[in-house]
Amino acid sequence: MSTRTPAPVPVIAEERTVSRHGWIQALAAVLTGLGAMVLTAGLGLWAAGAGDLPDGAFPRVVAATVVTAVGGTVDLTGDAGDLAETAGGLTVMPLSVTLIGALVTGAGFLRPLRHRAVAGAPELAGWAARIAVLWLLGLGGLAFAARQTFAVSLGDGTLADIGDVFGASPRIGFTTDVPLTLLAGLLWLAGVLTLALLVSRGAPLPARLLRFQESVRPAAYAMVVLLLAFVALGTVIGLVVAVTRGQPAQSLALVLLGMPNLVWLALTTGLGATWEGRVDGPFGLPMPHVLDEVLRTPDTATLNLDTLSGFDGRVWWLVAVDAALLLAAAFLMAARSPARMRAWQHAVRMAVALALTVLMICLIGRISARFGLSVLGVGDLGGNLSGKLLLSPQLWGALGLALLWGLATGFLGALLARRVHRRGAVENR
């Protein structure tokens, strides 16, 4: 009797499907990713009150929000002939929109590749290239749409009288640098697709990279779970505050636009990291009032556990929350790793993974917002018509603390995971 080995028909069929209909699937991935970002940004801005903007500007503000969510910048402009001068710029990522876009786009990228053990590098590159081309087209359309101007009211004082005499009607607006936006968006997409391949157990890798999956994938997965856990915890707290203290619209706007900005800042602060910043003028932080109090100083202020505890002693709970969630992430990483790995190896990998995660937070969590208007020199880009919001980390200190926390929690997590049955475990006889 002869034994026949069934041919891998499903795999071959799926490869042909991806090859033949790759553009359709890539288009679906791009449209769902951008659609999720537009929807999230739109709901968040509507909750923040942007739906009342004049001149039908709401859709353009939504487009600008999506542009900044992938790393683009918004330039503030103004014009009133020779009578007025403006200066300004905005660099901030609404990380709720960024996170939703990354999750949906990454899932769309992985969907056609599921149930595959190995995929060639040319195939993965071709699939990613299709998504990249369509992504740039969609993002380019949003970048071109993200521009608007508004008339500025000078009030009832001296500036209004000057404007009436000279017929000056100052207008301010925003626009985007399209080439720079496309470059930033392409880098963002490359990072999302790479991270999707690293995190998913079922995602295929080229044969040459298979030897790295046991060391890289558990750590990458643990870091993504850690970041999502902080977002989930912050969202629950925000919803509880909205129910118990009122202002549901403001809380919803924070959840839909900037919750990761807040909770990932709290993550690094709980590790002991220091941020520097300043709030001046009408700008404010969509965050707890204590942050605004610390940063609203004449000079650059320091934001860390010590300065925050001077206003609210409960911030020390951030250390306990960090310790608990980092230990859970280290345990998860060890439980998904082969049993032959030793505790010190887990500690080193956890330290490197956490340092890279903190580096990402420090790079995307920076905020820079400036605007000023003067009319015939009155105001001098200052006073009530100007504002400044700056927030940046002390990078090297944050990375050093992340390494120390990663070594400690990685070692403890490996010890806790010894009782868990894992791949590669060998029974003692």
Helices and strands as residue ranges (DSSP letters): H 9-20, H 22-47, G 50-52, G 54-56, H 58-69, E 74-79, E 84-91, H 95-110, G 111-113, H 121-145, E 148-151, H 158-166, E 171-176, H 178-199, G 207-212, H 213-245, H 248-257, H 259-270, E 275-280, H 289-295, E 301-303, H 305-309, G 313-316, H 317-335, H 343-364, E 367-375, G 383-385, E 387-393, H 395-416, G 417-419
